[in-house]
Amino acid sequence: MPQDIEQPNEHTKLLSHPANDRRFSAVQRAEDVQSVIGSYMSKDEQALSSAPIGERLPYNDYTTVDWLHDLVKDSYRFRSIHSRPGIRHRIVATFDACSGWIAAALIGILTACVAFLVDVAEATVSDWKLGYCTSNPFANREACCTDHRPFFGAAKANPGEGCDEWQMWTGGWYRAFGIYVGFALAFGAISSSLTMLTKSTLPAAAPGHSEQHQEPGAETGQPVTGKSMYLAAGSGIPEIKTILSGFVIPHFLDFKVLFVKAVGAVFAVATGMCLGKEGPFVHISTCVAYLVGRCFPKYRENERKMRELLSAGCSSGLSVAFGAPIGGILFSYEEISTYFPRKVLWRAFFCSLWAAVILKALNPTGTGKLALFETNYGTSYSPVHYLVFILLGLAGGLWGGTFCKCNFIWSKTFRQFRIIKNYPVFEVFIVVLATGLLQYPNPMTREPGDKIIKNLLQDCRQSTSSWICQHEANDSPPKYIGWLVYGTFVKLVLTTVTFGCKVPSGIIIPALDAGAFFGRLVGQSVTTISPGIFAMVGAAAFLAGVSRMTISLCVIMFELTGELEYIVPNMIAILVAKWVADALEHEGVYDLAQTVLGHPFLDLDHAIGLVQKENALVEELIPPKQTMEDITVNVLKDNKVPRKLLAQKLDKLKERGLLDAGLVLVQDGMLQGYLAEGELDFGLTNLGGVWNSSDRVRLLGLAEEGEPDLSSFVDRTPLSICAKAPMEYAVEMFGKLGLRHLCVVEEGTGKLVGVILKKRLVVWLEGLKHR
């Protein structure tokens, strides 16, 4: 007698759930195929074979990170570790919970060690342009003539006048001038040559270029070409912003780049060019964070988690660069990161703490203090001085906006000359030569950038031994005023043409120098308080105009100088400078650098501001008809397609050159899933070796034993949006959910009509900027 079928009741599930091992069952039974899968995928990723979102290969070059997929992947890993009983598994779970804090501490410690080596080496090499220490050739001038030595606290220091141990190369001014320029050129050649070793070619010349409509059968005859970049050049901040926003730049955080960046920064700063090592420190700290994260499977196998660690690591870069741990955290939050939850904030705090503790113990400056430019003016300001602070803010904003425009034009014109573009070392040679010829005659610009600002911020009421104080004690003679004007002008011009050279460089110190020169110049007309105060406020204003930093910059200035009394003047100047600079050029220097470099970057705030000016719908981003035909796979009722068809579709995707593309699977026009190009290529190339060329490959449904099956790589839950939805919906979904792609369905019928890639949205937004 047949058994009675169980009748449904209120406890019966609405949807039946097949066994978890139903996906990829046939492939799992083939040992050779399973071996291939294991060599490419982590265990956490293979665990997703039974999930509707599908498995993913490791992200390849210049692709977009799928934040939602990595979130689910981390949830699988978390449940796997924390749900097992027993003491051993409990210990493993505890270590997993603490691994983020352990990694943050290691990042801070290692970053401080690298910063110590760079600081000490740079100070020594930079002083070699002027002379050498007879008692220790590897000591800089300050360490040679005073008791300010690394590892030791500050003792009673000799002011350095008539220091017998420091030997100048020559006593003649012109011969010293020639030696100075000669050393600078040599250092520039070394730094630029090292940077050339990090040349890399990225896959696509411009994101979204391959989405252009092509007629069926049309042959372009031109393969998709990549673009070249030097991974160790510049500050690295624009690239880091791109990475943290969810894109992959290959090899940018490798140890080779870290080493070249550190050594190259030493010689680049030693040339005397208008650049600083503070920006490169952010790149160095991010490299350290990446290398440390690779030691933890939790971060190594999940790009979303890795970016959380990178955001925390960024903060230690500014922490060691300026001795400003709180300012470094705020800089990472305000300027660099696009995803900064509270747990990242706490770990950034912990990371910066360790970086500051270790750096203070190593004591690279020999003062025993973290504050690089500690001052004690001993006077306060009155309400009438607010007008001067506003004036400094106006000047900083005018120069900041002008600098951004001029540097952008310089990059698009001068650096496009064939000889400059093909031989970047030659550009560095020209800039170093011009810098040496223009800066050496001025006693105030002869020193490295950090020493220049330290001299300009000093209060001459407490010290009269310096060159600046000696001249201000004589009522600021016209020659001294002329040197201040000359220094301001030279710094403004040289900073404009230097930023973007193919050496490790940053914009922070040069902007501070230019602002400090202008502030000290303005301070000569206001005798009621120290001119160093106006130099400090002017420095903050000029940097705010260039970078558009606000809160983080104000805190950094406080931590740099230790002057809590002057937070309000800095706030006034910074806000005025930002408003004026935004009126001239709405993008800061790092945003424009991203445009020049061509990196895809989705800034949600700027994107919403652009979209709000347009009455646009999502349907504007639907690809052309030919494109949709190339990327759409109509799956028959048996849920299989010929392998030959998939191979043809893959060839079409590769012709387009976008590594984020994929195939959309439809049945009767309805969206059924999404198969990314990387997984499709892996399946046909690596797994397909055990299949016959005439086989039909399963993409949907349950696999039978022994049949070719790629269904485990198919995302069965792709997010979709109506074609008539406002464009703000799509921008918010890409920006806040971290989507890689978004399917578009027809209003009313729900049938698939298009697919939007994140890069395509970025290109469309770029077009709005130039309307």
N, C-alpha and C positions, 0 to 999 in steps of 0.2 A: 504494500500500500504506500503510495507516495506520501512523503512528508508534507505537512501543511506549510504553506508559505506564510511567513510571519507577517501579520497585519501591521500596517503603520500606525503609530500613535504619536502623542505630543512630544515624546522623547526621540523620535526618529529624526536623523539629520536630513536637512533638505538636499544636500549634495553628498554623494558618495565619494570617499577618498580612497583611491587605489593605494596599494602598498608603496612605501617610499622608494623601493628599488625598481619601480616599474620603468623609470626613465633610464635610457642607455643600457638596458638589460643585455641586449645582444653584444654590445661592445665590451661590457664588463666581463662577459664570458670568454672573450678572446684575449689570451694573455699578451699577445704581441701588441694589440691595440691598447690594452690597459697600460703596458709599459710605456708606450708613446705618450699617453695622457699624463702619466705620473712624472715624466721628464719635463713637462711643460707647465703643469698646474700644481699648486699647493694642495694639501689635504683639505684645507678649509674650502677652497674653490671646488674641489671634487664633491664635497658634501652638498653643494648646491645643485647637483645634477637632478635631484628629485624635486627641486623647487620650481615654481612657475617662472621665476625670473631668469633661470638658465645659468650655465657656467660662463666664465669669462677667462680669456687668456690674460697674461700680464700685459699692461698697457704698452703699446709700442711708441715710436717716435712721434711727438707733436700731436698726439691724440688728446681727446677730452676725457677726463675722469668721470665715471658714472657714480655720482655721490650716493644715489639711492641704492644702487646695487651693492656698493661697498658697505653701506649701513646695514643692509640685510646680511651680508657676508659676515660682518663683525658680530651680529646677533647670533648667528649660527655658532661661531667660534666661542662666544661668551657662554652660551648654554652648554656647549660641549665640555667646557672646562669647569664651570661652576655647578653643574648638576650631578657630578659623580660623587658617590659617598666614599668615605675612607680618609685616613689621616694624610696619606701621600697626596691624594687629589686635592685635599684641603690646603696643603702647603703650596701645591702648584697654583691653585686659585688665588692664594694670598700673594704669591710672587707676581702673578698676572695683574692683580689690582695695584701693586706697588711699582710695576715696571715703568709706568709713565713718570713717576717721581724719580726713580733711579736714573732713567734716561735724561731727565731734565738736569739733574745734578751733574752727571757726566758731561753734558753739553756745556754747562757753565764753566766747569773746571777746565776742560780742554780748550775752550775758546779763550779763557783768560791766559792759559799757557802760550797759545799761539800769539795772542796780542802782546804779551810780554816780550817774546822774541822779536816781533816786528817792531815794536816801539824802540827797543834798545838798539837793534840793528839800524833802523832808520835814522836815529839821532846821531849815531856814529858816522854812517856813510855820508849823511848830509853835511856834517862838519868837515869832512875830508876835502870839500871844495875850497876851504879857507886855510886849513893847516892840519896838524896832527899833534897828538899827545906823545911827548918823548918818553914818559914813564910807562905808558900803555897805549900802543897804537890803536887798540880796539875800544878805547874810551872816547866818549864825545867831549866837547869842550867844557861843558858844565861839570861833568863828572871828573874831568882832569883838574880843573881849577877850584873845585869846591868839594865838600864832603857829601854831595848829593849823588849817591851811587845806588844802583839796584841791589835789592836784598837787604839793604841797611836803611835804618831810619835817618832822618835829617839831623845832622849835627850842626855845630856852629860853622858857618860857611864863610870862606874867603870870598869877597866880592868879585875876585877875578881880575882886578886891575893889576897890570904888570905881572901876570901869571907866568912864572918861569918855565913851567912844565908844558905849556901850550906853545908850539912853534908854528909860526906862519910860514907858508911856502916861500914867500919873498916879501921884501919890504917895499918894493915899487908898486905904485897903484896900478899902472897899466899892465905890468906883468902879472899881478894878482888877479886883475880883471880877466886876462887871457886864460890863466889857470882855472879860474872859477868857471868860465864858459866851457873850457875843454872837458873838465870833469862832468859838468852838466850834460854835455853832448854824449859822453861815454855812458853815463848812467841811463840816459834816455834810450840809447841804442840797446843796452842790456835789457831794460824793462820791456821795450817794444818787441824785441826779438823773442823774449820768453813768451810774450802774449801770442805771438804768431804760432807757437807750438800748440795752442788750443783751438785752432781753426776747425770748425765743424760745419757740415752741410745739413740743413734741415730739409725735410721732404718736399714741402709745398712752397712755392714762391709767394703766394698770397692766399689767405684763407678764402675759400668760396669761389676762386676763379674758375674752378671746373664745373660750377653749377650753371654756367652760361649755356644757352640753348644751342644745340647743334642739330642740323637736319640729319635724318636717317641716312647712314652711309657716307656722311661727309667725313673727309679725312683732313685733319689739321696738319699732319706731317711734322708736327713739333711735339716731342715728348714733354711731359710735365717736368720742369726743371726745379731744383731746389734753390735755396738761398744760403749764402755762407755767413757765418758769424764767428767772432772770436770770443770764446766762452769766458775768458779771464779779463776782457776789456771792460772799461767803465766801472761803475759802482756795483752793477749786478742787481740793483733794486728793481728796475723795470722788469727784468726777467723773473725775479722772485715773486713780484706781484702777479705775473702771468701764471707762474707755477701754482701759487696759493689760490688762484681763482679757479683752478681745475684743469689746467693744460699741462702737458708733459713736454719738457724740453730735454732731449736726451743728453746725458753726460754732463749736464751743467753743474751738478753737485758732486762730481767725482773727486777722488783724492788728488788726481793730477791737477785739476783746476784749482783746488784749494792750495796746493803747493805753489803753483805758478802765480796765483793771486797774491799770496803772502810775500813771496820773494820779489815779484814784480812791483808790488806796492812800495816796498822798501826803496828800490831804485827810482821809481817814478816820483815819489815825494822828494827824494834826495836831489832830483834835478832842479828843484825850486819852481817848477811849473805851478800854475794856479790850480792846484788840485789837492785833495786830502785823502788820507787813508781811512777816514771814518766810514765812508760809503762801502769800500771794499770789506771792512770789518763785518758789515751786515751779511755780505755774501759769504765770507769765511765762516761766520757762526752758523749760517744755514747749511753750508757744506758739512760742518762738524755735526749738526743735528741729523743730517741725512745719513752720514756714516755711522753714527751711534744708533740711529733707528734701524739700520740694516742688521744690527746685531740682535734685535728683538723680533721674533716672528710676528708678534702682534702688529708691528709697524711695517715690517718688510713686505708682508703679503697683503697689505690693505692701504691703498693710496689715500683714502680719506683719513685714516688714522695717522698716516705719515705726514699729511699736511697740518694736522693739529700739532704734531711735534715740531715741524718746521716753523710754525707761527710762534711757538714758545721759544725756539732757538734764536729767532731773529732778534728778540729783545736783548739777548746777551751781547749781540754785536755792538749796539749803541751803548750798552752798559760798560763795556771795556773800552770803547773808543773815547768816551767823554767822562768816564767815572760817574755815570748817571744811570743807576739801575732803574729808578722809577720812570725816568724819561725814556729809557729804552723800551719798557713795557708799553707805555703810551704810544711811542712811535710805531711799534709793531701793530698796535690796535688801530691807530688813526691813519697811518700812511700805507701800510703794506698788506695787512690781512683783509680778506673778504669774508672769512668765517672765523669768528673769535668768541666761542661760547665761554661760560664762566670757568669751566675746568681748564681751558687753555689759558685763561687769565691767571689762575692760581699757579699753574705750572710755569708760566712765563715769569711770574713773581719769584718762584723758587729758583728757576734757572738764573735769573739776573742776580739774585742774592748770592748764589755760589760764585758767579763770575766776579762780582764785586769783592767778595771775601778773598778769593784767591789772588786777584789782581793787587789788592792792597797788601797782601802778604809778600808777593813778589816785588812790589814797589819799583816799577820800571823807571819812574821819574826821579827816584831817590829822595823825594820829599816826605814820604810816609803818609801821604794824603791822597784821597781819591780825586778831589776837586783839582782840575787841571789849571784853572785860572783864578785861584782863590784871591779875593780882594776884600778890603775892609775900608770903605770910604769914610765911615765915621760921621757922615752928614746925611741929612734928609733933604727932600725936595719940597717945594711949595706949590700951591695950585697954579701959579703963573708958569711953572715949568711944563705943565701939561701941553701948552701950545708948542713947546719945543719937541716934546715927545710925538705929538701929532705930525709935526713937520718931518721928523725922522721917519714916521710911518708912511707919509706921502712919498718921500724920496725912495724908501724901500720898495713900495708898491710900484712906483713908476719904473724903477730899474728892474724889478722882478718881472713885470709884464713885458718890458722891452727886451730883457735878456731872453725870455722864452721865445719871443718872436724872432729875434736876431739869430739865436743859436739854431732854431729850426730852419731858418733860411740858409744859414751857413752850412748846415748838414745837407740840405737839398741842392746846394749850388757848388760850393768849393769842394766838398768831399765827393762830388760826382765826377770831377775831372778824372780822366783815365789814370794818370800817373799817381794821383792821390788815392784813388779807389783800389788800384792794383798793388801799390807799394805803400802801405800804411806807415811803415817805418820812416819813410821820407817826410810824411806830414809831421810825425813826432820830432824829427830833426829840425824842421823849420820852426815849429812852435818852441822847442827848447832854445834854439838860437835866438829867437825874438825875445823870449822871456829873459834869458841871461843878459842880452844887450840892454833891455829896458829896465830891469830890476836892479842890477848890480850898482849903478850909479847912485841910487837912493839908499842911504844907510838903513832905512826902515823896512825896505822890501827885500833886502839881501838875505834875510833869515828865512827858514822854513815857515810855512803858514801858521802852525800852532804857536811858534815863538813870536810871530808878528802880532797876533791878537793878544797874546800875553803881555807884550810890551805896551800895546795901545790901551789896554784896560787898566794899567797900573795907576795908582794914586800917588802923585808926586809930592804930596804933603808928608808922606812917610818915607820916601826914598828920593834922593837927589843924585844918585850915582849913574843912572842910565842916561843914554844919549837924549831921549825924549825929555826927561825931567831937567836936564841941564839947559836945554833950549827954552823950555817953558819958564824956567826960573829967570830967564833974561827977557821976560815979557813977550815971548813968542816972536822972535824977529821975522821979517818978511821971508827970509830964505827958508826958515822952518815951515812957515805957512805954505810956501811954494812946494816943499817936499810932501806935505800932506795932500795938497791938491794933485800933485803929480802921482802920488801913490794911489789915490782914489781912482783917478782916470786910468792908470795902467792896470790896476786890478780889475776894473770893470771890463776893459777891452780884452785883456788876456784871458779872463775867465770865460768870456763868450766864445772865443775861438779854441780854447783848450778842451772844454767839456765835450766829450765824444771822441777824443783821440783814442787810438788803440793801445792804451796802457791801463792798468788798474787805477781808477781815479774816482774821486767823489766830489760833490759840489758843495758840501756843507762848509768846510773850512774856507774855501775861497769866498763864498758869500759872506761869511762872518768877517773875513778880513776887509772886504770892500765896505761893509757897513760900519766896521770899527773905524776905518780911516775917515769916512764921512762924518761919523759921530764925533770923533776927536776934533775934526776940523770945525764943526758947528760949536763944540764946547769951548773953542778959543774966544768966542764972542759972548759966552755966558760965564762970568767969573764968580758967580755966587756959590757954585758947587763944582766938584771935581769934573774936568772934562772926560775922565775915564767913565763916568756914569753915562754920558751921552754916547761914548764909544760902545758901551755894553748894549744900550737900547738900540742904537743904530745897527749893530751886528744882528740882533734878533729881528729887526724890521726887514733888513735886506734878505735874510734867509727865509723869512716868512713870505716875502714877495716872490721868491724863486720857487720854493717848494710847496707853499700854501699850508704848511704845518701851523697849528695853533696851540692847542693844549699841551701837546708833547714838547713843542719848542719852548714854551714858557717854563715848563718844569725843567727841561734840560739847561736853560740859561740859569735858573736858580741853583741847580746842582753843580754847574760848571764854576760858578763864581762864589757860591755860598751866601749870596746877598738876597735874603728873604725880604728885605725892606723895599726892594725895587721890582717886586712882582707886578704891581699895578702899572708902573710905566711900561714894563715889557708887554703887558696885556694890551695896553692902549696902542702901542706902536705895532704890535703884531696884527691886531684886528684891522687897523687902518691900512696897513700894508696889504693884507689879504684882500680887502674890499677893492682897493685901487687896482691891484694886479688882476683880480677877477674881471674888472671892468675892461681892462686892456686885452687880456688873454685868459679865457675861462679855464684853460688847462694848465696845470703845473708842469715843472720840468720833467718829472718822471713820467707823466702821462704823455707828454710830447715825445719823450724818448721811446716809449712803446710804439707810438705811431711811426717814428723814423725807422725803428728796427723791424716793424711789421709784425709784431707779436699779437696774436688774438687775445683780447682781454675784454671782459664784460663787467663794466662798472655799473652796478645796479642804479645808483643814485643819478649818475649822468645819463644813463639809458632812459630812465623814466622821465627825466627832464626833457630829453629830445622827443620822446614819443608823445608827451602831453601837448606838444606844439602841433602834432599831426592828428588828423582824424583817420587813423589807419586801422585796418582790420587784419586779422591773422592771414586771410587769404592772399595778401600781398606777398607773402613769403613762400607760397606754394611753388615748387619747382616747375619748369616747363613740361609740356606733355611728353616730349621725347625722353626727358630725364626720368619721369615717373614710369614710363614703359621699361626703361632699362633696369630700374631697381625694384620693380614689382614682380612677384612670383605668384601666379594663380595655382593654388594647390588643389588637386582633384579630390574627390570624395574619399579615395583610399589614402589620403594624406601623404602621398609620395610624389616626387618629381624626378625626371631623368637626371642622372649625374651630368650628362652633357650640357643640359640647360643651365645647371648651376655653374659649370665651368665657364660658359659664355657670359653669364651675369657677372661672375668674378672678374673676368677680363674687362668688362665694361667699367666696373668700379675702379679697377687699377688705372684705366685710361684717364679717369677723372682726377686721379691724384690725391683724393681726400681719404685719409686713413680713418676718419670717423664715420664714413658712409656704411651702408648696409642694405639688406633686402627686406622689404615688407612682404609678409605672407598674407594673402587674402583668399577667401572662399566666397564666391558669389558677391564679390565686391566688399565684403565685410572683413575688417581687420582681424587677423588671427595671431599674429606674432611678428617679431622683428629678429633678424639674424644679422649680426654685425659682420663687417668685412673680414676682420681679423679671425674670428671664429670660423667663418666660411672657408677662408684660405687654409687655416689649420686643418679643418676637416677633410678638404679635398686633397691637400698636398701630403699631410702627414698620416692621417688615418686612412685616406683613400688608397694608400699603397696596398692594402689587403682586400680592396674591393675590385670588382670587374668594371671595365669601362662602360658596359651596357647596363649596369645595375641602376635600379631606381632607389633613390635615397629618401628615407622617411624624415619628414620635418615636423609632423604633428601626430598626436595620438600615441597609442601603446605600440612599442616595438616588439616584433616577433624575434625569436631566437635566430641569430645568424644573419639577419638582414642589415644592410647599411643604414645607419641611424645617426642623424645630427639633431634630433629633437631636444637633446639635453642642452644644446647651445642656444636654443630659441627662447627669447624673452616672450612668454605668453601673456605678460601683463604690461605692455607698453602704454604709457600715458598718452592720451589723445585730447584734442581740443577742437571745438567747432570752428569751421572756417569763417564764420561771421562774428566770432568773438573779438572784442577790442584787443589791439596789439599789446596793451598794458598787461593783459592776462598772460600772454606768452613770455613777455620780458620778466614778469614776476616769477613765473614757473621756472624759467631757466636760471634766474639769479638766485632764488631762495631754495629751490629744490636741487640745484646742481645737475640738471638734466643734460644728457648727452644728445638726445634727439627727442622730438615731439611729433607725434602723428596728428594729421589734420583730417577731420571727417566732415562730410557734407551735412549741411543743416537739413533736418527733417528725416533723411534716410539713414544717416549714420555710416554711410559708405566712405571708404578711404579715398581721399582726393590728393593727399600730399604728405610729405615728411619734411620737417624743419630741423636742420642741424644747428648746433650752437654756433659754429663758425659762420654759418650763413646769416644768422641773426646779427652777429658782430659786424659782418661786412655791410649789411643793410643799415645798421646804426651809424657806421662810419660814413656812409653816403649821406645820411641826414645832416652830419656835421658840416658838410661842404655845400649844402643847398643855399 
